[in-house]
Amino acid sequence: MLRPFFLTTIYRLTSAETDLALRLLAGQSLTAAAEPLGITYETARSRLKSIFRKTGTHRQGELALPHSPWCRELDGRKRIRTNRCG
Protein backbone atom coordinates (compact mmCIF):
# COMPACT_ATOMS: atom_id res chain seq x y z
CA MET A 1 0.00 0.00 0.00
CA LEU A 2 1.23 3.46 -0.89
CA ARG A 3 1.98 5.47 2.23
CA PRO A 4 1.31 9.21 2.41
CA PHE A 5 4.89 9.83 3.56
CA PHE A 6 6.24 8.85 0.15
CA LEU A 7 3.92 11.21 -1.71
CA THR A 8 4.82 14.13 0.52
CA THR A 9 8.52 13.34 0.51
CA ILE A 10 9.16 12.31 -3.09
CA TYR A 11 6.69 14.59 -4.84
CA ARG A 12 6.30 17.29 -2.22
CA LEU A 13 2.53 16.95 -2.26
CA THR A 14 0.77 18.85 0.48
CA SER A 15 -1.24 16.83 2.98
CA ALA A 16 -4.42 17.99 1.23
CA GLU A 17 -3.09 16.87 -2.17
CA THR A 18 -1.95 13.56 -0.68
CA ASP A 19 -5.40 12.90 0.82
CA LEU A 20 -6.99 13.51 -2.55
CA ALA A 21 -4.40 11.47 -4.47
CA LEU A 22 -4.88 8.45 -2.20
CA ARG A 23 -8.64 8.56 -2.69
CA LEU A 24 -8.21 8.76 -6.46
CA LEU A 25 -5.73 5.85 -6.40
CA ALA A 26 -8.34 3.88 -4.44
CA GLY A 27 -10.65 4.32 -7.42
CA GLN A 28 -12.88 7.16 -6.30
CA SER A 29 -14.05 9.75 -8.79
CA LEU A 30 -13.04 13.35 -8.21
CA THR A 31 -16.58 14.18 -7.07
CA ALA A 32 -16.71 11.22 -4.68
CA ALA A 33 -13.25 12.04 -3.28
CA ALA A 34 -14.11 15.70 -2.68
CA GLU A 35 -17.19 15.13 -0.54
CA PRO A 36 -15.62 13.37 2.49
CA LEU A 37 -12.71 15.82 2.36
CA GLY A 38 -15.19 18.66 2.78
CA ILE A 39 -14.10 20.45 -0.38
CA THR A 40 -15.93 21.53 -3.50
CA TYR A 41 -15.44 19.88 -6.85
CA GLU A 42 -13.61 22.99 -8.07
CA THR A 43 -11.18 22.88 -5.13
CA ALA A 44 -10.56 19.19 -5.78
CA ARG A 45 -9.97 19.97 -9.44
CA SER A 46 -7.45 22.66 -8.51
CA ARG A 47 -5.62 20.24 -6.22
CA LEU A 48 -5.65 17.60 -8.94
CA LYS A 49 -3.98 20.02 -11.35
CA SER A 50 -1.27 20.61 -8.76
CA ILE A 51 -0.86 16.83 -8.32
CA PHE A 52 -0.48 16.46 -12.10
CA ARG A 53 2.17 19.18 -12.20
CA LYS A 54 4.16 17.68 -9.32
CA THR A 55 3.95 14.06 -10.51
CA GLY A 56 4.52 14.64 -14.20
CA THR A 57 1.14 13.20 -15.16
CA HIS A 58 -1.56 14.76 -17.31
CA ARG A 59 -4.75 12.78 -16.68
CA GLN A 60 -6.37 11.24 -13.65
CA GLY A 61 -6.07 7.76 -15.15
CA GLU A 62 -2.29 8.15 -15.50
CA LEU A 63 -1.92 8.33 -11.73
CA ALA A 64 -2.80 4.63 -11.51
CA LEU A 65 -1.09 3.20 -14.57
CA PRO A 66 1.96 1.00 -13.94
CA HIS A 67 3.87 2.70 -16.77
CA SER A 68 3.09 6.26 -15.65
CA PRO A 69 6.10 8.42 -14.80
CA TRP A 70 5.28 8.63 -11.12
CA CYS A 71 4.60 4.91 -10.62
CA ARG A 72 7.90 4.05 -12.33
CA GLU A 73 9.74 6.58 -10.23
CA LEU A 74 8.12 5.44 -6.99
CA ASP A 75 8.96 1.83 -7.77
CA GLY A 76 12.54 2.67 -8.72
CA ARG A 77 13.30 4.93 -5.78
CA LYS A 78 11.77 3.08 -2.89
CA ARG A 79 10.75 -0.28 -4.35
CA ILE A 80 7.19 0.70 -3.58
CA ARG A 81 4.38 -1.18 -5.17
CA THR A 82 0.75 -0.23 -4.92
CA ASN A 83 -2.29 -2.10 -6.09
CA ARG A 84 -2.65 0.52 -8.79
CA CYS A 85 1.00 0.99 -9.72
CA GLY A 86 1.63 -2.64 -10.51
C-alpha positions as CSV (number, residue, x, y, z in Angstrom):
1,M,0.0,0.0,0.0
2,L,1.2,3.5,-0.9
3,R,2.0,5.5,2.2
4,P,1.3,9.2,2.4
5,F,4.9,9.8,3.6
6,F,6.2,8.8,0.2
7,L,3.9,11.2,-1.7
8,T,4.8,14.1,0.5
9,T,8.5,13.3,0.5
10,I,9.2,12.3,-3.1
11,Y,6.7,14.6,-4.8
12,R,6.3,17.3,-2.2
13,L,2.5,17.0,-2.3
14,T,0.8,18.8,0.5
15,S,-1.2,16.8,3.0
16,A,-4.4,18.0,1.2
17,E,-3.1,16.9,-2.2
18,T,-2.0,13.6,-0.7
19,D,-5.4,12.9,0.8
20,L,-7.0,13.5,-2.5
21,A,-4.4,11.5,-4.5
22,L,-4.9,8.5,-2.2
23,R,-8.6,8.6,-2.7
24,L,-8.2,8.8,-6.5
25,L,-5.7,5.9,-6.4
26,A,-8.3,3.9,-4.4
27,G,-10.6,4.3,-7.4
28,Q,-12.9,7.2,-6.3
29,S,-14.0,9.7,-8.8
30,L,-13.0,13.3,-8.2
31,T,-16.6,14.2,-7.1
32,A,-16.7,11.2,-4.7
33,A,-13.3,12.0,-3.3
34,A,-14.1,15.7,-2.7
35,E,-17.2,15.1,-0.5
36,P,-15.6,13.4,2.5
37,L,-12.7,15.8,2.4
38,G,-15.2,18.7,2.8
39,I,-14.1,20.4,-0.4
40,T,-15.9,21.5,-3.5
41,Y,-15.4,19.9,-6.9
42,E,-13.6,23.0,-8.1
43,T,-11.2,22.9,-5.1
44,A,-10.6,19.2,-5.8
45,R,-10.0,20.0,-9.4
46,S,-7.5,22.7,-8.5
47,R,-5.6,20.2,-6.2
48,L,-5.6,17.6,-8.9
49,K,-4.0,20.0,-11.3
50,S,-1.3,20.6,-8.8
51,I,-0.9,16.8,-8.3
52,F,-0.5,16.5,-12.1
53,R,2.2,19.2,-12.2
54,K,4.2,17.7,-9.3
55,T,3.9,14.1,-10.5
56,G,4.5,14.6,-14.2
57,T,1.1,13.2,-15.2
58,H,-1.6,14.8,-17.3
59,R,-4.7,12.8,-16.7
60,Q,-6.4,11.2,-13.6
61,G,-6.1,7.8,-15.1
62,E,-2.3,8.2,-15.5
63,L,-1.9,8.3,-11.7
64,A,-2.8,4.6,-11.5
65,L,-1.1,3.2,-14.6
66,P,2.0,1.0,-13.9
67,H,3.9,2.7,-16.8
68,S,3.1,6.3,-15.7
69,P,6.1,8.4,-14.8
70,W,5.3,8.6,-11.1
71,C,4.6,4.9,-10.6
72,R,7.9,4.1,-12.3
73,E,9.7,6.6,-10.2
74,L,8.1,5.4,-7.0
75,D,9.0,1.8,-7.8
76,G,12.5,2.7,-8.7
77,R,13.3,4.9,-5.8
78,K,11.8,3.1,-2.9
79,R,10.8,-0.3,-4.3
80,I,7.2,0.7,-3.6
81,R,4.4,-1.2,-5.2
82,T,0.7,-0.2,-4.9
83,N,-2.3,-2.1,-6.1
84,R,-2.6,0.5,-8.8
85,C,1.0,1.0,-9.7
86,G,1.6,-2.6,-10.5
